[in-house]
Amino acid sequence: MAKIEVSERNGLYEKTLLETSLFPNFAEKKIQFASYSEAACALANERLIPNWQCISGQTFQVPLLNRSTADFRIKDTIVEYHPIILEHEFTNRGQGRRFLQIQDRLRPHDLQCFNSTLVEEFSIRYYSKRRHLMDNSSNEEIRKCSLIVAQTFEDYARDVLVKFSGVSYNAAINTLVELYNDLPRRGSK
């Protein structure tokens, strides 16, 4: 079983896969993930997608432009797992606080409409930024790749795992959730 160490650095959590039974290709190396969800996606890729291996710089944390990387590359597709968490999407902290204040004053239906509009806007913005990085990459192969941005496990199962593995949606989502739940958490043995 893999062991994930979680340490806080600059207010962000860094997750590092330290042991290797889940990633046999990394027997002596560390793999760093931005989240437990990203680790579960990598494990599901390895388990379900034929011939896909988690190789840093090639199929995982793929260089795009400057210091920017993409989560995964599967064949000729760049894949990003990026849930939209509204309070984290604002680049200005003051605007983020204002957003939370506005949310507190809205009725439930208005809040749902407001949030879904913002999620859609931030989703389009994120996709456009990633596509821009790909289009301006010095790597011609990256420029030719298509882009999938999954915001939820459901998106990832449907748009990535089913597409590239051929398994059913139910098999894909069940595998992804199982792998996520099986990842040891901070303080677990």
C-alpha positions as CSV (number, residue, x, y, z in Angstrom):
1,M,0.0,0.0,0.0
2,A,1.3,3.5,-0.8
3,K,1.9,5.9,1.9
4,I,1.3,9.6,1.4
5,E,3.0,12.2,3.6
6,V,1.2,15.5,3.9
7,S,3.1,18.6,5.0
8,E,1.9,22.2,5.1
9,R,4.1,24.7,3.2
10,N,3.0,28.3,2.6
11,G,-0.6,27.4,3.6
12,L,-0.8,24.8,0.8
13,Y,-0.6,21.1,1.3
14,E,2.0,19.1,-0.5
15,K,1.3,15.4,-1.0
16,T,4.1,13.0,-1.8
17,L,3.7,9.4,-2.6
18,L,6.6,7.8,-0.8
19,E,6.2,4.0,-1.1
20,T,5.8,2.3,-4.4
21,S,3.5,-0.7,-4.5
22,L,0.8,1.3,-6.3
23,F,3.4,2.8,-8.8
24,P,5.8,0.0,-9.7
25,N,7.5,2.2,-12.3
26,F,8.7,4.5,-9.5
27,A,10.3,2.0,-7.3
28,E,13.0,4.4,-6.0
29,K,11.5,7.8,-6.7
30,K,9.0,10.2,-5.1
31,I,6.0,11.4,-7.0
32,Q,4.4,14.6,-5.9
33,F,0.7,15.3,-6.3
34,A,-1.2,18.5,-5.9
35,S,-4.1,16.6,-4.2
36,Y,-5.3,13.2,-3.2
37,S,-7.7,13.5,-6.1
38,E,-4.9,13.9,-8.5
39,A,-3.2,10.8,-7.0
40,A,-6.4,8.8,-7.4
41,C,-6.6,9.9,-11.1
42,A,-3.0,8.8,-11.7
43,L,-3.7,5.4,-10.1
44,A,-6.9,5.0,-12.1
45,N,-5.0,5.9,-15.3
46,E,-2.4,3.2,-14.5
47,R,-5.0,0.6,-13.6
48,L,-7.5,1.1,-16.4
49,I,-5.7,2.7,-19.5
50,P,-3.7,0.1,-21.4
51,N,0.0,0.8,-21.5
52,W,-0.3,4.1,-19.6
53,Q,2.4,4.6,-17.0
54,C,3.0,7.5,-14.6
55,I,6.2,8.9,-15.9
56,S,7.1,12.3,-14.6
57,G,7.7,14.8,-17.4
58,Q,6.2,12.5,-20.0
59,T,2.7,11.4,-18.9
60,F,2.5,13.1,-15.5
61,Q,3.3,16.8,-14.7
62,V,3.9,17.3,-18.4
63,P,5.8,20.6,-19.3
64,L,3.7,23.1,-21.2
65,L,5.3,26.5,-21.2
66,N,7.9,28.1,-18.8
67,R,7.3,26.4,-15.4
68,S,3.7,25.4,-16.1
69,T,2.8,21.7,-16.3
70,A,-0.3,19.7,-17.1
71,D,-1.5,16.9,-14.8
72,F,-1.5,14.1,-17.4
73,R,-0.8,13.3,-21.0
74,I,-2.7,10.3,-22.5
75,K,-1.7,9.7,-26.1
76,D,-2.4,13.0,-27.9
77,T,-4.5,14.5,-25.2
78,I,-3.5,16.7,-22.3
79,V,-5.7,16.1,-19.2
80,E,-6.2,18.4,-16.3
81,Y,-8.1,17.6,-13.1
82,H,-9.2,21.0,-11.8
83,P,-12.3,21.2,-9.6
84,I,-13.6,24.8,-9.4
85,I,-13.6,25.8,-5.8
86,L,-15.0,29.3,-6.0
87,E,-13.3,30.9,-3.0
88,H,-9.9,29.8,-4.3
89,E,-10.4,31.0,-7.9
90,F,-10.2,34.7,-7.2
91,T,-6.7,36.1,-7.8
92,N,-7.4,39.0,-5.4
93,R,-8.0,38.0,-1.8
94,G,-10.2,41.0,-1.3
95,Q,-12.5,39.9,-4.1
96,G,-12.6,36.4,-2.6
97,R,-13.8,37.9,0.8
98,R,-16.3,40.0,-1.0
99,F,-17.6,37.0,-2.8
100,L,-18.1,35.2,0.5
101,Q,-20.0,38.2,1.9
102,I,-22.3,38.3,-1.1
103,Q,-23.0,34.6,-0.9
104,D,-24.1,35.0,2.7
105,R,-26.8,37.5,1.6
106,L,-28.4,35.5,-1.2
107,R,-31.5,33.3,-1.0
108,P,-30.8,29.6,-1.8
109,H,-32.1,29.7,-5.4
110,D,-30.2,32.9,-6.1
111,L,-27.1,31.5,-4.5
112,Q,-27.3,28.4,-6.7
113,C,-27.7,30.5,-9.9
114,F,-24.9,32.9,-8.8
115,N,-22.5,30.0,-8.0
116,S,-23.2,28.1,-11.2
117,T,-22.6,31.2,-13.3
118,L,-19.3,31.8,-11.6
119,V,-18.3,28.1,-11.9
120,E,-19.0,28.3,-15.6
121,E,-17.0,31.5,-16.0
122,F,-14.0,30.2,-14.1
123,S,-14.1,26.9,-16.0
124,I,-14.0,28.7,-19.4
125,R,-11.2,30.9,-18.1
126,Y,-9.1,27.9,-16.8
127,Y,-9.6,26.0,-20.1
128,S,-8.5,29.1,-22.1
129,K,-5.4,29.6,-19.9
130,R,-4.3,26.0,-20.3
131,R,-5.0,26.0,-24.0
132,H,-3.0,29.2,-24.3
133,L,0.0,27.5,-22.6
134,M,-0.3,24.5,-24.9
135,D,-0.6,26.7,-28.0
136,N,2.6,28.6,-27.0
137,S,4.6,25.6,-25.9
138,S,8.0,25.1,-27.6
139,N,7.1,21.4,-27.9
140,E,5.2,20.9,-31.2
141,E,3.6,17.7,-30.0
142,I,2.0,19.6,-27.0
143,R,0.7,22.3,-29.4
144,K,-1.1,19.6,-31.4
145,C,-2.6,17.8,-28.4
146,S,-6.3,18.2,-27.5
147,L,-7.2,19.3,-24.0
148,I,-9.7,17.8,-21.5
149,V,-10.4,19.6,-18.2
150,A,-12.3,17.5,-15.7
151,Q,-13.8,19.3,-12.7
152,T,-15.2,16.3,-10.9
153,F,-14.6,12.6,-10.6
154,E,-17.7,12.1,-12.7
155,D,-16.2,14.2,-15.5
156,Y,-12.9,12.4,-15.2
157,A,-14.5,8.9,-15.3
158,R,-16.7,9.8,-18.3
159,D,-14.3,12.1,-20.3
160,V,-11.0,10.4,-19.6
161,L,-11.2,6.9,-18.2
162,V,-14.1,5.6,-20.4
163,K,-12.6,7.3,-23.5
164,F,-9.1,5.9,-23.1
165,S,-9.8,2.5,-21.4
166,G,-13.0,1.4,-23.0
167,V,-14.4,0.3,-19.6
168,S,-18.0,1.3,-18.7
169,Y,-18.7,4.5,-16.8
170,N,-19.8,2.6,-13.7
171,A,-16.5,0.6,-13.7
172,A,-14.5,3.8,-14.2
173,I,-16.2,5.9,-11.5
174,N,-16.2,3.0,-9.0
175,T,-12.5,2.4,-9.6
176,L,-11.7,6.1,-9.2
177,V,-13.7,6.4,-6.0
178,E,-12.3,3.2,-4.6
179,L,-8.7,4.3,-5.2
180,Y,-9.3,7.7,-3.7
181,N,-10.9,6.2,-0.6
182,D,-8.0,3.7,-0.3
183,L,-5.3,6.4,-0.2
184,P,-4.0,6.6,3.3
185,R,-4.5,10.0,4.9
186,R,-2.4,12.1,7.2
187,G,-1.9,10.4,10.5
188,S,-3.1,7.0,9.2
189,K,-0.8,3.9,9.5
